[in-house]
């Protein structure tokens, strides 16, 4: 017994196995009763699953003809599934920042993955980032320090929180997480995850260790593995299955990575079930941005990641909460990644912050009253980290069956507004703006009103 009690988890904490085993036997209700008691409903654990660079149709439950995702398919069968979900921005860093804050990029000011190079010579710097660009990155993170995040808000209600996978804002602690894998030290390779990127691809143990030691406190889990994100280097056993389904090695590798990600989700979901806490854990799923794999080489096609087209911004969004949600597929309601934060806070008995414009996905009346969702696409490298407009390329609105993509006046490409009937034409093959200028004018005004309404005071 002494040797077992002396074992430590990923975070250097002693493994509390006796308490953990008691939780398996008694279920999460008894684990949390001592803290919340008095007949009050136990607050849920929160497990937020975020895939990385995955097409909105690249799942079994979304009808893909080749990709197999049995564990996410099962999660979908147990969840409220919105098939018309959208992200706030089609790029990793600003999208993830919006998910964890419930704010749009022009509100939290994280619009891009990185700050700009100050001079062309900076790009040839061989010993990591040049000092001036490092300072800009630190300024970005400092700007984000003051923004309320889910871990910061939940900590006030007794939640422990764990960061794993993608995280751009320096150390996990700066996001308010009580525990985490990402150190964020640029001298040790910190940029968008560092040690956190081991999750899923190499191990799931940090998550299991964290849950082992939660004790009588609820937890918030950020599971954002760099999957199916490149490098597309799946296990050979998975790649063999897909080599028979396509003549493109690059596509086979991407498809296999989607299944690899699915397997890791299965490990997490199985652990929740075996630990006796699945019934009191709200599981939410979203993808950070889309991806359409090139057939003839590595990388994504023009109308996917970093673009305002469906291939860049659309994602299924799922919520599973046993006893609180009736599983069903919703193929009509428009939802957004900024809805996740208010949904989580409401489930935990907390109020959304004043800047949040998303809705509670479990509030039927709120969803019925919504008729549009909005977002924006920005440059990969920010022009001015203090001015969101300086990096803006496109804004977009999806209203009912219509979608308007509006280029910003600062974009000198000469592009004009594009209008698509995305229900009948989800691949956006025909721009019908010339035939429906009245709809273009109406939706252009909606974008203008949304931007003005959501600007920070």
N, C-alpha and C positions, 0 to 999 in steps of 0.2 A: 504493500500500500504506500509506503513512504516513497518508493521510486516513482510511482504513478503521480503522487501529489507534487513531486518536484519537477515534473515535466512542464515545459513552457510552450506557449503557442507562438504563432508568427510574430506577435507584437511584444514578446518577452514577458507576457503575463503567465502566471501559473494556471494550468488547466483546472477548471473547477468541475471535474467530472462527476462528483457526487451530486452536485446541484443539477447538472445537465441531465443525468440519468433520471433524477426525480422528475424533471420536466417532461422527459419522454413518456414516463409512466402516467403522469397526471394530466398532461396537456398544458397548453399555454395559459388557459384560464387560471389555473392554480398558481402558475409562475407569477402572474401579475396581480393576483388578488390582494396580496399583502400590501401593495402600494396603492391600489385604486379602490378596493373594497366597498363597503357600505351599499352594496346592491347596484353600484354604478356599472355600466357596461365597460368591459375592458378595452382600452384603446388598442388599435391594431398595430402589429408590426408592419413595416412597409418595405417591400422589395421592388425596386425600380430596375427593370431590365432594359438596356439600351443597346441595340445593335449598331454597327458602324459601317456605313457605306453599303447599303443593301437596297435593291430595287423594291418598289412597293408591291410588286406582284410575285416576288421571288420566295414564295412559301407554298407548301402544300395546301394550306387552308385558303390561300388566295387563288388557287387554281393553276399554279405553274405545272407545265406538262412534264417536267423532268426533275426539278429540285424536290428532294424529300426532306421534310421537317416534321417528323412524327411527334416530337415533344412539344413544339410550338403549336402543332395542330391540336393536340390534346388540351393545351392551355386555352386555345381559342374556343374549344367546345365547352370549356368551363367558365368562359368569360363573357362580358359585354364587349363586343368587337365592333369598332367603327372602321369601316373599310375606306372611308373618305376622310382620313386624317392628313394634316399638313404640318410642316415644321415652320418655325419662325424665320429660319434662314437656311439655305442649302449648303452650309459649310460647317465643319466640325465644331470649332471653338465657339462661335456665336450661337450655334444651335444648342450646344450643351449648356451654355450659360443661360439661355432662355428656359431650358427645361428645369434647371435647378432654382431659378428665380421666379418663373412665371411672368417674366418681363420680355418685351421685344428688344432687339439689339440697340435700337436708338434710345431705349430707356436705360439699359445698364451699360451702354457705351462699349461693349465688346463686340465689334462688328466684323473682325477679321481674325485669321489665325495668328498673325504675327504683325509687329510694327514694320514700317517701311525701312528699306535700306536708305541710309542718309546720303551715301555717295556710291557710285558704281564700284569704286575700289573696295567697298565693304564686302561685296559679293565674292571677292577673291581672298578674303581673310581665311587663313588655313587653320588657325588655332581656336576654333569655335567662333562664336559671335563677337564682332568688334565691340569695344566698350560702349560706344554711343548707342548702338542698337540694343545692347543689354539694358542700358538705362531706360530706354523707351519701353522695353518689355516689363521692367519693374514698375514703371509708371502705369502701364496697363493693369497690372495686378493690383497695385495700390488703389487705383480707381475702383476696382471691383471689391476691395476689402470692405467698403462701406455699404455694399448692396446686401439687403436681406436675402439669405438663401434658406432652403428647406432645413439643412442641418442646424443652422443658427437658430431658426425659429423653433424647431422641434426640441432642441436642447433645453429650452426653458420649461418644457413639459416633461422632462425626465428621460428623453430619448437619447440613447447612444447611437452613433452613426458611423458607418464604414464606407470609405472611398476605395474603390478598386477600378482598374482600367483607365480609360481616358480621363485626364484632368489637366487643364491648361494653366490654371491660376496658381502656379507655384506649389508650395506644400499643401497637402490635404487640410492642414489646420487653418489655412487662410480661407477655406470655404466653410469653416465651422464644423468640420467633421471631428468627432472625438477620436476616431481611429482611421488609419489609412495606409496605403502602400506608396503613394507618390511623394517623393521628397522635394522635387522641384529645383534642386541645386544644379544650375547650368554647368558648373565645373565637373559635375558627375553625370552629365548627359541629360539633365532635366529640361524638358520642354513641354511635352504633352502627355506625360504619363510615367516615364522612366520605369521604376520597379513595379508600378501599377499595371504595366502592360504584360506582366507575367500571368495575370489572371486569365483563366480560360485556356490560353495556348499552352501554358506550362503546368498550372496547378489551380485547384479550387480551395486549397487548404486554408488560406487566410480567411475566407468567408466562414468556413466551418469552425475555425478557431474563434472567430469573433462571436458567432452565435453561441458557441459553447459557454462563453463567459458573460453573456448578457445578464444572467441572474434574473432578478425580478423587474427588470426595466425593459420597456419596449425598444425596438431598434428600427433604424432606417438604413437600408442597404442600397448603395449605388453600384450596380453591376454593369459596367460599360466596357466590356472587353474590346480589344481592337480586332474584332471579327464581325463579318467576314472581310474586313478591310485588308488591303494588301500589306505585306506580301502574301500572295495567294499560294501558300505552301502547306496544303492539307496533308494529313496522314495518307500514305500510299494506299491503304485499304479503301479509303473513300475516293481517292482520285481514280482508281481502277473502275469503280462503278460508273463514273461519269464519262470516262474516255470512250465508252461504248455508245454514249448518247449524243455526242457531237464531234464534228471533225476539227473543232478548234480546241487546242490544248489550253489556251488562256481562259476560254469559257468554262471548260471542264474544271479547271483549278478554282475558278470563282464559285461555281456551283458546289463543289466539294467543300469549300470554306463555309458556305451557307449551312450545309449539313453539320459541319464541325461545330459551328456556333450553336446549332440546335442541340447537339449532344451536351454541350456545357450547360445549356439551360435546363436540360433534363437532370443533370447532376444536382443543380441547385434546387429544382422543384422536388426531386426525390429526397434531398436532405431535409427540406422543410416538412415533408410528409412523415419521414421516419423519426423526426425530432418531436412530433406531436404538436407542431405549431402552425401547420398549414391552414387550419380552420380559422385562426385569428391573425392571418397575415394577408394583407392586401398586396397582390402582385400586379404591377403595371408594366406594360410593354410599349415601346416606341422605337423608331430608328432615327438616328441623328440627321441623316440626309440620304438621298437616293444614290443609285449607281446603275449604270448600264455598261456592262463590260464590252470592250472592243474585241472583235473577233480576230483581228490580225496583229495584236500586240498587247502589251500591258497598258493599263490605264483605262479611263472612262470616256464615253462618247460625249459629244458636245452638249447634248440636251439632257444631261443627268447631273451629277454632282456639280455644285457651284452655279447652276443655272436655275432660272425661275420656272422651268417647265415641270410637268408632272414627274418626270424621271429624276428631278432633283429635289422636289419638295414634298412629294406625297408619301405617306406611310400608313400602315394599319396601326391603330391604337387600341390596346386591350386593357381591361380592368377585371381582375378576378378577386372577389371578396365573398367567400362562402357565407351563406345566411343573410347576405345583404344585397346581392345582385342575382337576378335571374339571367342565366346565360342566353345570349341571342346575338345574331349578326344584324348590324344596322348599316345598310348600304346607301342611306340617303342623307343622314345628318352630317353636317360639316363640323369637324372638331379640329383642334389645334394642339400642338405640343405645349403651348402656354396654359392649357387647361389642366395639365397634370398637377401643378403646384396647388392651385385652389382646391382641386379634388382631394388631394392628400390632406391638406390642412383641414378641410371640412370633416373628413373622416376621422381626424384626430381631435375633433372638437375645438378647432382653432379658426380664427378669422383670417381670410386672405389679406395681404397688405394692400395699402391704398392704391399702389401703382398697377396692381394686377387687373387685367381686363379679360382674363379667361373666365370660363364658367366651370361649375362643378359638373363633371360628367355623369354624376348620379342624380342630378336635378333635372327631371324631365321637363319641367316648365321652363327652366332657363335655356335648355337646349332648343325647345320649340320656339322660343322668342328670338333666337339667333338666326340671321339670314345670310351671314357672310363671315369669312375668316380672312386674315391679312398676313402679309409677310414681306420680307425684303431680301435681296441678294446684294452682297458687298464684295469688294476686292479681297483677294487672299491676303495681301499685305496692306495694312491700313495706311492711308495717306496722312491723316492726322488723327491720332488716337483720342483726342479730345473733341473731335467734331464728326459725329456719325455720318452727316451728309457728305463729307469729303470723300468717303469711300463707297458711297451708295451707287449701285449700278442699275437696279430695277426694284420697283415695288410691285406687288401683285395682290389681287383680291379674287377670291372664289365666292361667288354669290349665286346660290341655287345651282343651276346647270351651266352658268357662264363663268368664264375666267378672263380677267384682263391683266395683261403684263404691260407695265408702264415704264419705259426707260427714263432715267433721271435726266434733267437738263444738263447736268455736269458730264454725262456720258457723251463723248464726241463721236460715237460710231454712226450717228445719223439714223439710228433705229427709230421706228414709229411704234405706236401702241399696237399690241396684238390681242385679238379677241378669239377665244375658242369656246365651242360648246363641248365642255369636257365630259359630259355624260354620254353623248353620242360619239364623241371623238376624243377618247382619253389619251390617244397617242399624239394629239395636237398636230394633225396632218394638214389642216386647212384653217388659215387665218381668215375669219369672217368679219373683221373690223369694218371693211368698206361697205358691207351690206347692212351693218347695224350700228351706225354712228350714234344713234340715240342711246344705245346700251353703253357704248364707249364713253359718252359724255357723263352718263349717270354713274358708272363705276369709277370713272376718273375722279368725280366729286367725292365718292365714298372713300377712296384712298386718301384724298386731301383731308377729309374730316377725321379719318382714323389717325393719321400722322399727327395732326394738330392736337387731337384729344389725348393721345398717349405720350406726348412730350413731357419730360419731367418738369416740374414747376421750378 
